[in-house]
Amino acid sequence: MAVRRVVPNIKSAAAEESREFYGLLGFEEVMNHGWIMTLASPSTPTAQVSVMVSDKTAPVAPDLSIEVDDVDAVHAVIRESGAEIVHSLQDEEWGVRRFFVRDPNGRVVNVLGHR
């Protein structure tokens, strides 16, 4: 298993203001689905932050996202560990396979891989 990137998810009802603020820090919009917007550094594209109103298909909005190279392998390890799966493994219409797990601090982690 390899981690490709880690992205904090900021819950916000002020997406435009967030885009402007993070733009002051050098971030540019690279994805916008209406309910989630991802901003990235042009010089280091894996340096990202996502601004989220809510999650379109999950019962909760995750606190952070971790992109891995093999989401099915990570899911198997997490299930075996007994950690709480908050949102079951599924393919999303926007091209990712993902699941949510709760960490020991109560944070919800979106574990995903691109298809």
SVG drawing of the C-alpha trace seen along z (x, -y; Angstrom):
<svg xmlns="http://www.w3.org/2000/svg" viewBox="-26 -37 32 46">
<polyline fill="none" stroke="black" stroke-width="0.4" points="0.0,0.0 1.2,-3.4 -0.2,-6.8 -0.4,-9.2 -1.7,-12.3 -3.4,-13.5 -6.0,-16.3 -7.7,-18.1 -11.4,-18.6 -12.7,-21.9 -16.5,-22.0 -17.7,-25.4 -20.9,-27.2 -18.6,-29.9 -16.9,-28.2 -16.3,-31.4 -14.7,-33.1 -12.6,-30.1 -11.4,-29.9 -10.4,-33.6 -8.7,-33.1 -6.7,-30.1 -5.9,-31.8 -4.0,-34.4 -1.8,-31.5 -1.2,-30.4 -3.9,-27.7 -5.9,-27.4 -9.2,-25.6 -8.6,-22.2 -11.9,-20.5 -15.4,-21.8 -18.5,-19.5 -20.7,-22.1 -20.7,-20.3 -16.9,-19.9 -14.1,-22.1 -10.4,-21.2 -7.7,-23.8 -4.1,-22.9 -0.7,-24.5 0.4,-24.9 4.0,-24.3 3.2,-21.2 0.0,-19.7 -0.4,-17.2 -0.4,-20.0 -4.2,-20.4 -7.1,-21.4 -10.8,-20.6 -13.7,-22.8 -16.9,-20.9 -20.5,-21.9 -21.5,-18.3 -20.8,-14.9 -23.0,-14.1 -23.3,-10.3 -22.2,-9.7 -23.9,-10.1 -21.2,-12.4 -18.6,-14.8 -15.0,-13.4 -12.4,-15.4 -9.6,-14.4 -9.0,-12.3 -6.2,-9.9 -5.6,-8.7 -4.0,-5.3 -2.8,-3.1 -5.0,-0.1 -8.2,-1.1 -9.4,2.5 -6.2,3.7 -6.5,0.8 -10.2,1.6 -9.4,5.2 -6.7,4.2 -9.0,1.7 -11.9,4.3 -9.5,6.9 -8.4,4.3 -12.0,3.9 -12.0,0.1 -15.4,-1.4 -16.4,-1.7 -18.6,-4.8 -19.4,-4.6 -19.0,-1.3 -16.7,-0.7 -18.2,-1.9 -17.5,-3.3 -18.6,-6.9 -19.9,-8.5 -17.0,-11.0 -14.3,-8.4 -13.2,-7.3 -13.6,-4.1 -13.8,-5.0 -14.9,-4.2 -14.9,-6.1 -13.3,-4.9 -13.3,-6.5 -9.9,-7.1 -9.2,-6.6 -9.8,-10.4 -13.3,-10.2 -12.2,-11.8 -13.8,-10.5 -11.2,-9.6 -12.1,-9.2 -9.9,-6.5 -10.0,-6.6 -8.4,-5.5 -9.0,-6.8 -10.4,-4.3"/>
</svg>
